[in-house]
Amino acid sequence: MAARPAPSSRYETSIDRVGLAIGAGGLMGGAIAVLLMVFSGPVGVGALVAGLAIGSLMTALAITALAAIPWALLHASGRRGPVAAAILGAAIGFVLFLGGQTYGYGMFTAPAMDSRTWLYRWASGVLTSLVMAAMSAGVAAVMWRVAYRKVG
């Protein structure tokens, strides 16, 4: 008698839940923007509201532009779990923020600096990007939870 594989759980989504997930991710990005504004110094309530609105909109657009195709490929290949979502979010967040802190990985004009300063720039960029990658993984995990339901 052949051994049967353990029943695997399957995750399904729908287009309306995907939209809600993008909205939730955008709102979380806006909240992160507001937190960064609060920690930067005294800010008025109007600026915080504007930061939340603009941060939410820009985050939702960035999520759609950067993560839609990679996630569609993961979804189609059956990798639909929360770990896959968190890893993808962390990877996108890390690559995006590291490029932003290292002058596009050195491809754009940077101010003149010696090799030691350049090394510190990269070390600082990697460490800061790891923090942002952790936040991006959290956003992706929440988005996954909003978008997916377990079937079977």
Order of alpha helices (4+ residues) and beta strands (2+ residues): beta-alpha-alpha-alpha-alpha-beta
